Amino acid sequence: MSISIFIQTLNEEENLPGLLESVQWADDIVVLDSLSTDRTREISEAAGARWFERAFDGRGNHQNWAMDNIEFKHRWVFYLDADERMTPPLRTEIEAIAAQWSRGEMNPESDPVAYYCGRKNIFQGKWLKHAMPPSNIMRFFQPKNIRFERDANPVPIVDGQVGYLKQHFIHYNFSKGLREWFERHNRYSSYEANETIKALEGNPVRISNLFSTDRNTRRLELKNISFRMPMRPLLKFVYMYIMSRGFLDGRAGWTYCRLQAIYEYMIVLKVREQCRPDLTAADRGENPNPAWEKEV
């Protein structure tokens, strides 16, 4: 095979077997763990995966460490979380790309060295086709050409051209239940509050980015603009449930859109809290100490 699979974990003994089964065709599976205390290592090594571990220090830093310190067997790497699944059509697509490079048919100066990929998000047994449609996430890349920024929902910095895969992988975002989702997004909201403040202070709106030929550049600029808008929780709900037709996803769509509005409100409240001059750095949560974070 011509593709390495990269997996990040923390106590994923329940989710990991399903993921490993979906990538059992790969001859190089690499797991970077954040000091799990369950059977994650045992399950990984039983499936033939190579094991690395280190204390988690932010998602961007964690992924950059992997790019710098892990020698992947193949030129191309596909990254998945334990609650995600590779699909046969996606495998076919990425193997075809890797094969073209192996045959010398691609030019690193003009052809993509990294690809964004969409995912089908499952909630309450239903694909959230409208409320949470497949978005662009950097998952297929050549390690030497990529770095990551931000502690949560990292932004890829690619040295070269980027492309967009047509096929999707599957994401069971609520595989550990609503309680774990709330706990995780409580941590996310602290990260996002910090990133919001950074954007407001040092990342001015660039209207020209809205007209970029790259769809992800347009998406990131829209997010930058959203940091400055009033009534963000309400606007997010209206966008997801009405404009994006989340109502077509039934009760699952209704519930998920409300959860996202709650999450947005948590960010807004934490931004306000951190901007209060009477609070100490610890009170503002400027040094969160999370365990394991993943893309929302």
N, C-alpha and C positions, 0 to 999 in steps of 0.2 A: 504494500500500500504506500501511498505517497503523501499522506497527511498525518500530522501529529494531533492528538486530542489533548487539550489542556483543561483541567477541572480544578476549581477552588472549593474548599470544603471547611466546614466546622460542624462537627457532630451531625453527620448526614447519614447515619446507618439506615434510616428508613427510606430516604429518597435515592441514595446512591445505586442500589442494585438495578433499578429501572433504567437509570442513565447508562450504566455500564453495559447493560444488555443492548441498548440502542447503538452503542459504538463498539461492539465486540469485534467488528470487522477490522478495526484499526490495529496496527502492530506497534504503535507507540502511544500509550495513554499515560499522561503525566498528571499527578495529583499534587497540588500545593495546599497544604492543610494549615489551619490556624490553631494548632495545639488541641485537637479534639480529645475528648475523654471517653468516647463511646467506641463502637466497633468499626469506625470509619477506616482506620488503617488496615485492619484485618480484611475487610471486604474489598478494599482497593487492591491490596497485594494478592489476594486470592484470584482476582480477575487479571493479574499480570501487569498491573499499573506500576509505574515508577513513583516513589514516594518522596516528597520534600515537605518540610514543615518549618514554620517561623511564626513568631508573634505578629498578629495583625496590627498594622500601623496606618490604616487608611487604605481605601481600595486602590487609588492611583499608585501609591507607593508599593503596595503589595504586588500589583501587576507589573510595575516597572522592575521590581526585584526579579520576578520570574523571567522577564525578557532579557535581563542582564546576566543572570546566574544559572539558568537552566539551559542545557544544550539539548535542544529538541532534535530528534532523529531526522526530521524532514524539514524542507524549506518552508512549507505552509503549515500553519497551526489554526485549528478551529477551537474556540473557547466555549465551554458550556458550564452552567451551574448544575448542582445536583438535582434541582427540581425541574430540569429541562430535559428534552429528549430529541435526539437526532431523528430525522425522517429519511426514508429511502430516496425520495426525489431530491432532497437537499444533498444527501451524500453523492448522488450521481452528478449533480451540478458542480460541487466543489472538487470532486475527483477529476472531472473533465478539465477544469481550470488548471489544477496541479499538473495534469498530464501534458497540457500544452507547454507549460514552463519546462518540464522535464525534457521535452522534445526540442527545446530551443526555439519555439515558435513565437515567444512573447518577448517584448522589449522593455526592460525595467525603466527606461526613460519615458516611455509613452503609454505603457499598459499598467493597469492597476496593480499595486503591490499590497493592497488591503481592500476588503469588501465589507460593506454594511449588510446586515441581514435582518429580516423581520421575524417576528415570533407570534404564534397563535396562543393567546392567553386564555386559560381555562379557569372558570369560577363557577362554583355550584353545579359542576358537571356540564357547563355550557361554554362554548367558544364565544368570547366577547368580541364579536366581529365588528361592532360599531362603537361600543363604549370604550374599548381598548384595542383598536385595530393594530395590525402589525406595524411597528415603527422601525426606524433605522438604528440598529445597534452594531457597533464595530465588533465582529466576531471572527472573521477569517482574514489572516494577515501573515506577513513575513516578519518575524520578531525583530530583525535588525532594522526594520524600517518604521517602527512604531514606538511611541511613548504615550503615557496617560497622565492627565491632570485632573484635579479635584479629588476630594476624599470620598464623595458619594456620586453615583452616576458619572463616572469619569468621562472626560472628553478626550478622544484620541488625537494625537498629533502625529501625522503621517508624513514621512519623508518620501514623497512620490505621489502618484495618481491613486485615486480611490474609485471603487466601483460599487455596484449594488446587485446583490444576488436576487434571483426571482423567487426561489423557494424559501420556505419558512421552517423553523423548528417549533416544538411544542413547549409551552411554559405552564407549569402547575404552580402558579404564584401563591395559592392558599393551601398548599399540600400539608402544612403544619397547623392549619386552623386559623381562625380570626384572632385568637389571643396572640399568637406569634406575630401575625401581621401588624397588629397594633403596637407591640413591643418594638418590632423592627422599624416601623415608620415613626415611632417616637424618636428613635435615634436618627433616622434620616432627616427628620424635620430640624434637628439641631444642626446637622451638616448644611442643609439647604438654607437655614437662616444665616449661617456664616457666609455662604456663597452669595446670598442675596445682598448682604451688606457690602461684600467685596465688589459686586457688580455695580451697585449704586455709587460706590466711591471711586472705582477705578476702571469701569468698563462702560464708557458712554455708548449711547445708541448710535449705530452706524446704518443709516437708512439704505445705503448702497448694498448692504448684505442681503436685504430683502429681495433684491433683484439678481442675486448670484445664480449662476447656472447649476451650482451644487445644492441639492435639496436639503442636505444636513446643515449647511451654512445658513440657509433661510430659516430652518427650524430653530437653530440656536439663537439667532437674532430675535425671532419672535419671543423666545423665552426671556431674553434680555429685556425686551420691551415690557413683558408681562410683570417683571419685578417692580415696575413703576406705576402699575395701574391700580386704581382703587377697587374695593369690593372683589378682591381676587377669588375668594372661595365661591362666591355666587357666580362670578363670570366663568370659573372653571366648570361648575356644575352645568350652567347653561350651554357652554361649548360642548361638553361631553354628552349630555343627555338629549339636548335639542338639536344643536347644529350638526353634531356628529351622528345623530339619530341613535343614541344609546337606548332609547325607549324600544327600539326594535329587538333588543336583547332580552326583553321581558323583565321578570323580577330580578334576575341576576344583574342586568344592566342598571336597573333602578338602584339596587343596593350598592353596586360598585361605584357608580357616579357619586352617590352620597358619601361613600368612604373617601373618595378622592377630594371632595369638598372639605371634609373634616381635616384631612391631611394638609390641605392648603391653608386652612385656618390655623393649624398648629404652627406652621411656618411663619405666618403673619404675626401671631402672638409672640413667638420667640424673637423675631426681628425687633418688635417693639421693646421687649424685655432687654435685649442686648444693647439697645440704643439708650437705655436709661443711664445717665451719668452717675447715679448714686450707687450702682451695683459694682461689686468686685468682678474680676475676670472669672473667678470660679463660679460666682453666682450667675454670670451670663452664659456659662457653659462653653467657654472658648476652648476648653481642653477636654472634649468628650473622650471617653475611653471605651469604645465599642469593641465587640468581639468580631463579628463578621458581617459585612455589608454587601449588598448586591443591587443590581439595577432595578429601579422601581418598575 
